[in-house]
Amino acid sequence: MSEMNREYKNKYFDLSELRKSQRVGEPFYPQDTVSFKNGSKNRYAIAKQVGEVRAVGCNFAFVAGEENDRSSLVCMRLIEDGSEYRRVVPYIETFRSKIPHEQAVRVCRLYNDFDADYIVLDYTNYGLSIYDEISHGVYDEEREVEYAPMGCMNNKRLLSYARDVGIDAIDLSINLYGFAKAMNRFGINPCIYAVQPNQMLNSKVAIDFKKNLTNDKIDFLTPCSNVQNHESPFAETEELINEMNGLTYELKDGTGTITLKENAEIGKDRYSSCSYCSYFASQLERAKQEEMAEFFITERK
């Protein structure tokens, strides 16, 4: 029996809902190095809609021999729908690497190629090394370009990791919004939403993701069988659906929280990137509704 058709006890996501959400036929692809260096436009670029916000979700893995333990990057388009966003996922990539600089380069490339506004990054453990690389500026040897430093928008301690030119002149006692704006003046873009997973947050993220899926607010790429190209990102989307189909849940007594358990043969790297990105979209929705300006501090181009 295939993993996709296997029935799991206490399944958290409904496969029929996941399949129903696969309705996007237009994928995004990053630009290849040759066309980038030639100054050509990316023929797979997707034009932004009015009011659209874009984010790259990141989940990092330190390769330790497990085939299903991979770093995962997810591109998410947030299309305005009143005071809310429709979440569209046109691209997913996974890779194996144990070098922080390599992973940081891939994040920065994707952020720029996708014309993203935000990065959603799990900074615990190995992720902190990659954040440190990104916050100091990253040089891409293959493309021969340096990416400007980016800092954290929701954690002052992490934001202060960034390149320290002029930072001593900033009053550390000011609120995060003021601190981030000051960093922006020193050429540091505070566009990274940092995530520190724990039981409570993971439960909120899972509940939020399931709610948006049930409410028909998440769009994935169409199944591979509906397209001629069976390669990434369509195949990666199938792997995401496979991961989510294999997630089971356990209700924690006394706390009202849930714990998701992955199938050890499949993992949940793509789910983690995608769900944290969607949770960030929910924070943006709340910020819009409550007119919280501190969530809109980035200044792109």
N, C-alpha and C positions, 0 to 999 in steps of 0.2 A: 504494500500500500504506500502510495507516495505521501510525502510530508504534507502536501497541500490538501489531500483528501482525508488525512488521518483525523479522527475525532479525539479531542482531549477532554478530560474531566475538568470541570470548572474553567472552561475557556473564557477568556476575558473579552475577546473581540469576536464578532460574528462574521464568518467568511462571506456571507451574502452581502453584508454591508460593505465590506472591503472591496468586493468585486464591483458593487454598484458605484463605488467612488472612482473606479478606473475609467475615466471618460475624457482624458486629455490626450490628444494625438500629436501635439507639437512639442518635441523635446528641446532642451537646450544642450549645447555642447560647448565646452571651453575652446578657446582659440588654439590652433596648433602653433608651435613655435615659429615655423617658417613664415606663415602669413603674418604673425605678430611682428616679426623682425622686418618684414617687407612693408609694414604699415598698412596692410590690407584690413578690411573690415571682416569681422567674424560673420560668416554667412549663416550661422546658427543663432545669432543674437536675437533676442525677443524684445521688441520695443516696449518701453514702459507705458502703462496706461496712466491717465491723470489720477493723481492721488495714490498710485501704487507704491508700496514699500517692499524692499527685498532683503532677505536675510540668508545667511549661510550657517547652518547648524553643524556643529563639530563634536564628534565623539572619538577620542584618541585611545589607541591600544599600543602597548609596548609588546612587540612580538616576543613570545616566549614558547613558540613551537606549536601552539594551538591554531589549526587551520581556520577555525571560525572566529578567531580573535583578531579583528581587523579594525583599522581606523575608518571612520565613515564621515563623509561630508554630504550634506543635503542642501540643495538650493530650493528656497521657498519664496514664491511670489504672494504677496498679501494684497489682494484686489479689494478696493473699497466697496463695501456694500452697506450703505447708510453709515451707522456708527461702528460697524463691525467690519471684519475682513474675511474674504474667501481665501482659503489657503490652497495654493496650487503648487505642486511639486514636479517640476519639469526635468530635474536632474538629480541623480545620486551617484556617488562614486565611493568605492572602498579600496583600500590598499594596505600593504604590510610594510612597515618601516619601524626601525628602532632609533632613528636619528632625528632629534627635534627640529633641526634646521630644514630637513627635507619636508617634514610635515608642515612646518610654518610656511615654506614656499608654496606648497599646494594650496593652503588656505588663502594666502594673499593673492595668488593667481586667480583663484575662483572668485574671490571677493571682487576683484577688478574686472574680470571677464564677464561676470554676471551683472555688473553694475549694481552691486549690492549696497545697502545702506547700513546694515548691521551684521555682526557676527555673534552667534550664540555659542558659547564655549564652556564646556565642563572643565574647570581649572583644577580639579583635584588630582592628586598624584602626578601622573605623567603630563597631564594637560597644563600644569603650571610651567613646565619647561618650555612648552610651545608658546604659551602666552608670553613668557619672558622674551623669547625670540621676536615675536610680533611686536611687542611693546617698544623694542629698541630699533625697529626698522630692519627689514630683511632684504638681502641682496640675492637676486635670482640669477645665478651664473648662466643658466641655459638661455634665458631671454636677455641677459645683460641689462637688467633694470633693477633699480632699488625701490622698494615699496616703503612709503612713509610710515613712521611709527603710529600704532593704534593703541588706544588705552581703554580701560574699563569705564563703563558709564554708570555702574551701580555699586561700585565698591572702591572707596577712596584709597584704601591700602594698596589694592591692585593697580589703580590708576597711577599711583606714585612710583610704580616699577618703571614706568616709561622713561625714555631718554631724559636725563636730568639737567639739560641745558635750561638754566633760568628757573628751575623748580624751587630753589631756595627763596626766591622772591615771592612765592605764593603763600598766602596765609592758610596754613593747614586747618585752622579752626572754622573756616567758612563751610557752608553746606556743600553737599556733593555736586549740586547743580553749578554753583559758583566755581567750585574747584575744577570741574570739567571744562567749563567755559574758559577758565584761565589757562588750562592745559592746551586748549585749542589754539590759543594765541601763540603758543610756543611750537606750533606745528604738529601737535599730537591730536589725532582724531579720536575722541572718546566714543567709539561706536561698538565696543564689545560688551555684550550682556553676559556676565559671568554667572555660571551655575555651580553650586556646591551641593551635589545630591545628598539627601538623607531620607529617612523613612517617610517623614511628613511631606517633604517636597515631592518625592517620587510618587506618592499617593495622589497628591494634587495634580501632578502632571498627567498621570494615567487617567484620572477621572475627567480632567479637562479635555484630553485628547479623544476619549470615547464620546464625550458629550458633543464635541464638534463633528465627529464622524457620524454620529446618529442624527445630528441636525443638518446633515448634508452640506457641510461647510469645508470639506477637504476633498481635493481633486488630485488623483494620481494618474500616471500615464496608463494608457490602454494596455491590456494584456498582450504578451508577445504574440499570441496566435492571431491577433488582429493586425499585425504589422509585418512587413517583410524583413525588417532588420531585427534580429533576435539578440543583438549585442546591447551593451550598456548604452543608455540608462534604462531601457525597457527591461532588460534582464535583471538589473539591480532593483527595479520596482517590484518585480516578481519575488525577489529574495526578501524585500521588505514585507510584502504581503505574507510570505511564508513565515517570517519571524513572528509577525503579529498573530497569525493563525495558531502558532504554537505556544503563545503566552497563556499561562494559567494564573489564577489569582487566589489569594488567601486573605480573608478578612481578619484583621487583628482585633482581638477582644479588648474592650475598654478604651480603645483609641478611635475607633471608627475609620481607621486607615486601612488601605489594602496594600498587599505586597504582590508584585508580579514575579512569576518564576518563568525562566526561559527554558526551552528545550536545549539541553547541553550540546546536542549535535548541530544546532542551528544558530544559537546565540540571539542577541537583540541589539547589535551595534547600530543598524540602520534605524530601528525603532527609536533608540535613545536620541539620535541626532534629530530625527523628525519630530518626536514628541516634545522635546525641549524647545525646538523652534516654534512649534504651534503654541506652546505655553507662553513664550515671549510675545507672540502675536496677541494673545489674550491680555497680556499686560499693556500692550499698546492700545488695545481697544478700551481698556479701563482708563488709561491716561487720556485718550481722546474724549471719552464721556465725562471725565472729571476735570478736563482742561488742565492736566498736569504737565506743564511745559518742560519739566526736567527730563521727561522721556524723549524729548525731541531736540537733543543738543547737538547732534551731528551736523556738520556742514559739508555736504558733498559737492565738489566741483563748483 
